[in-house]
Amino acid sequence: MKQSLAGKKSEIHSMIARILDPYLAKDYSLEDGQGWISQVTEEAVKELKNYNEFFKYCCNAYIIPKGDSGMSLNSHCVWDQSADSGFTIHLQNKTMDFIVIVYALLKTI
């Protein structure tokens, strides 16, 4: 029987939201943004690995300052749809949007 995280979307969303909470309590800062992204992705992969060790994880994070700028994102993966999963979490505050994309790929022996 294959494992899947597809039914765990709300749990993973809550986990990432908890990681983002300290950053969303701040105002956007160009100087601090790169560090925030590094910290968020590192902590997310660490917690995801502890959550389910049968998967390999990839995590991308983006901070977009509020204003007149725009951003388009797209992603495409070829994987086993019965086992592998992808999640996008979008949270925001008054000064920025935080987007985190998580890929969970079932480990093979």
PAZAPA-4460 file (N, C-alpha, C; in steps of 0.05 Angstrom, whole numbers, plus 32768, in hexadecimal, padded with zeros to 4 digits):
% residues 109
    n_x    n_y    n_z   ca_x   ca_y   ca_z    c_x    c_y    c_z   seq   type   mol
   8011   7FE8   8000   8000   8000   8000   8012   8019   8000     1      M     A
   800D   802B   7FEE   801C   8044   7FEC   8012   8058   8000     2      K     A
   8025   8068   800A   801E   807E   801C   8018   8096   800B     3      Q     A
   8008   80A9   8016   8003   80C2   8008   7FFE   80D7   801D     4      S     A
   8005   80F0   8016   7FFF   8106   8028   7FE8   8117   801D     5      L     A
   7FDC   810E   8007   7FC6   811D   7FFA   7FB0   8124   800D     6      A     A
   7FA9   8112   801F   7F93   8117   8032   7F9B   8127   804A     7      G     A
   7FB4   812F   804C   7FBF   813D   8063   7FC3   815B   805D     8      K     A
   7FB6   8166   8049   7FBA   8181   8040   7FB6   8195   8057     9      K     A
   7FA0   8192   8066   7F9A   81A5   807C   7FAE   81A4   8092    10      S     A
   7FB8   818C   8098   7FCD   8189   80AD   7FE7   8197   80A4    11      E     A
   7FEF   8193   808B   8007   819F   8081   8004   81BD   807F    12      I     A
   7FED   81C6   8077   7FE7   81E3   8076   7FEA   81EF   8092    13      H     A
   7FDF   81E2   80A6   7FE1   81EC   80C1   7FFE   81ED   80CB    14      S     A
   800E   81D8   80C4   802A   81D7   80CB   8039   81EE   80BF    15      M     A
   8035   81F3   80A6   8043   8209   8098   803A   8224   80A3    16      I     A
   8020   8227   80A8   8015   8240   80B3   8022   8246   80CE    17      A     A
   8026   8232   80DF   8033   8235   80F9   804F   823F   80F5    18      R     A
   805D   8234   80E1   8079   823D   80DC   807A   825A   80D2    19      I     A
   8066   8262   80C2   8065   827D   80B7   805C   8292   80CB    20      L     A
   804D   828A   80E0   8042   829E   80F3   8055   82B3   80FD    21      D     A
   806D   82AC   8106   807F   82C1   8110   8087   82D5   80FA    22      P     A
   8089   82CD   80E2   8091   82DF   80CC   8079   82F0   80C3    23      Y     A
   8061   82E5   80C4   804A   82F4   80BD   8042   8309   80D2    24      L     A
   804E   8307   80E9   804A   831B   80FF   805B   8333   80FA    25      A     A
   806D   8332   80E6   807F   8348   80E0   8076   8356   80C6    26      K     A
   8082   836D   80C1   807E   837B   80A8   8093   8371   8095    27      D     A
   808D   8372   807B   80A0   836A   8066   80B9   837A   8069    28      Y     A
   80D0   836C   8065   80EA   8379   8065   80FB   836C   8050    29      S     A
   8104   837C   803D   8115   8372   8027   812F   8367   8033    30      L     A
   813A   8373   8047   8153   836A   8053   8150   834F   8061    31      E     A
   8139   834A   806E   8135   8332   807D   8128   831B   806D    32      D     A
   811C   8322   8056   810D   830E   8047   811B   82F5   803F    33      G     A
   8134   82F7   8035   8143   82DF   802D   8148   82CD   8045    34      Q     A
   814E   82D8   805C   8152   82C8   8074   8138   82BB   807D    35      G     A
   8122   82C9   807B   8108   82BD   8082   8102   82A5   8070    36      W     A
   8107   82A8   8056   8101   8292   8044   8112   827A   804A    37      I     A
   812C   827E   8050   813E   8268   8057   8135   825A   8070    38      S     A
   812D   826A   8084   8124   825E   809E   810A   824F   809A    39      Q     A
   80F7   825A   808B   80DE   824C   8087   80E1   8232   8079    40      V     A
   80F0   8232   8063   80F3   8219   8053   8102   8204   8063    41      T     A
   8117   820C   8072   8126   81F9   8082   8115   81ED   8098    42      E     A
   8106   81FD   80A6   80F4   81F3   80BB   80DE   81E2   80B0    43      E     A
   80D3   81EA   8099   80BD   81DB   808D   80C6   81BF   8085    44      A     A
   80DD   81BD   8078   80E7   81A2   8070   80ED   8191   8089    45      V     A
   80F9   819D   809D   80FF   818F   80B6   80E5   8184   80C2    46      K     A
   80D1   8194   80C5   80B8   818B   80D1   80AA   8177   80C0    47      E     A
   80AA   817B   80A6   809D   8168   8094   80AB   814C   8095    48      L     A
   80C5   814D   8097   80D4   8133   8099   80CC   8125   80B3    49      K     A
   80C9   8133   80C8   80C0   8127   80E2   80A3   811E   80E0    50      N     A
   8093   812C   80D0   8077   8125   80CD   8073   810A   80BF    51      Y     A
   8082   8106   80AA   8080   80EC   809C   809B   80E7   808E    52      N     A
   80AA   80D4   8098   80C5   80CE   808F   80C6   80BF   8075    53      E     A
   80AF   80B6   806B   80AE   80A6   8052   80AF   80B7   8039    54      F     A
   80B1   80D1   803C   80B1   80E3   8026   80CB   80F4   8025    55      F     A
   80D2   80FC   800D   80E7   8111   8009   80D7   812B   8004    56      K     A
   80E2   8141   800E   80D3   815A   800D   80E4   816F   7FFE    57      Y     A
   80D6   8180   7FF0   80E1   8197   7FE3   80CF   81AF   7FEB    58      C     A
   80DA   81C5   7FF3   80CA   81DB   7FFC   80D5   81F5   7FEF    59      C     A
   80C3   8204   7FE2   80CA   821E   7FD7   80B9   8233   7FE5    60      N     A
   80C5   824A   7FEB   80B7   8260   7FF8   80BB   827A   7FE9    61      A     A
   80A7   828A   7FE9   80A7   82A4   7FDB   809B   82B9   7FED    62      Y     A
   80A7   82D0   7FEE   809B   82E7   7FFB   8097   82FC   7FE6    63      I     A
   807E   8306   7FE5   8077   831B   7FD2   806D   8333   7FE1    64      I     A
   807B   834A   7FE0   8072   8362   7FEE   8058   836B   7FE2    65      P     A
   8046   8376   7FF3   802D   8381   7FE9   8033   839A   7FD9    66      K     A
   8023   839F   7FC6   8027   83B7   7FB5   801D   83B2   7F99    67      G     A
   8028   83C0   7F87   801F   83BF   7F6B   802E   83A9   7F5B    68      D     A
   8040   839B   7F68   804F   8386   7F59   803E   836D   7F58    69      S     A
   8043   835C   7F44   8035   8343   7F41   8049   832C   7F3F    70      G     A
   803E   8314   7F41   8050   82FD   7F3F   803F   82E6   7F35    71      M     A
   804B   82D7   7F22   803E   82BF   7F18   8050   82A7   7F1E    72      S     A
   8044   8292   7F28   8053   8279   7F2E   8047   8262   7F20    73      L     A
   8057   8250   7F17   804D   8237   7F0C   8061   8221   7F13    74      N     A
   8056   8209   7F15   8067   81F2   7F1C   805C   81DA   7F0F    75      S     A
   806D   81C7   7F07   8064   81AF   7EFB   8076   8198   7F03    76      H     A
   806B   8182   7F0B   807B   816B   7F13   8070   8152   7F06    77      C     A
   8081   8140   7F00   8079   8125   7EF7   807F   8112   7F0E    78      V     A
   806A   8106   7F18   806C   80F5   7F2F   8057   80DF   7F30    79      W     A
   8058   80D0   7F45   8044   80BB   7F4A   802C   80C8   7F57    80      D     A
   8016   80CC   7F49   7FFF   80DA   7F54   7FF2   80CB   7F6B    81      Q     A
   7FF7   80B2   7F6E   7FEA   80A3   7F84   7FFB   80A5   7F9E    82      S     A
   8013   80B0   7F9C   8024   80B1   7FB4   802F   80CD   7FB9    83      A     A
   8038   80DB   7FA5   8045   80F5   7FA8   8030   810B   7FAB    84      D     A
   8038   8121   7FB8   8025   8137   7FBD   8033   8152   7FBA    85      S     A
   8023   8166   7FB5   802D   8182   7FB5   8018   8194   7FC3    86      G     A
   8022   81A7   7FD2   8011   81B9   7FE1   801A   81D6   7FDD    87      F     A
   8008   81E8   7FDA   800E   8205   7FD9   8000   8212   7FF0    88      T     A
   800F   8221   8000   8004   822F   8017   8008   824D   8012    89      I     A
   7FF3   825D   8013   7FF5   827A   800E   7FEA   8287   8027    90      H     A
   7FFA   8296   8035   7FF2   82A6   804C   7FFC   82C3   8048    91      L     A
   7FEE   82D6   8054   7FF6   82F1   8050   7FF1   8302   8069    92      Q     A
   7FFE   8319   8069   7FF7   832E   807D   7FF4   8348   806E    93      N     A
   7FF4   835E   807B   7FEF   8378   806E   8006   8381   805C    94      K     A
   801E   8376   805F   8035   837F   8050   8041   836B   803C    95      T     A
   8039   8351   803E   8045   833D   802D   8033   8324   802A    96      M     A
   8038   8316   8014   802D   82FC   8010   8043   82E8   8013    97      D     A
   803E   82D2   8020   8051   82BC   8024   8046   82A4   8016    98      F     A
   8054   8299   8003   804C   8281   7FF5   8060   826B   7FFA    99      I     A
   8057   8254   8002   8068   823D   8007   805D   8226   7FF7   100      V     A
   806F   8219   7FE7   8067   8202   7FD7   8077   81EB   7FE1   101      I     A
   8069   81D5   7FE8   8075   81BD   7FF2   8070   81A6   7FDF   102      V     A
   8085   8197   7FD9   8083   817F   7FC9   808B   8167   7FDB   103      Y     A
   807A   8153   7FDC   8080   813B   7FEC   8081   8123   7FD9   104      A     A
   8099   8117   7FD6   809E   8101   7FC4   80A4   80E8   7FD3   105      L     A
   8095   80D3   7FCE   8098   80BA   7FDD   80B4   80AF   7FD7   106      L     A
   80C2   80A8   7FED   80DD   809C   7FEA   80DA   8080   7FDE   107      K     A
   80EC   8079   7FCD   80ED   805E   7FC2   8106   8050   7FCC   108      T     A
   8105   8036   7FCE   811C   8027   7FD9   8130   8021   7FC3   109      I     A
***
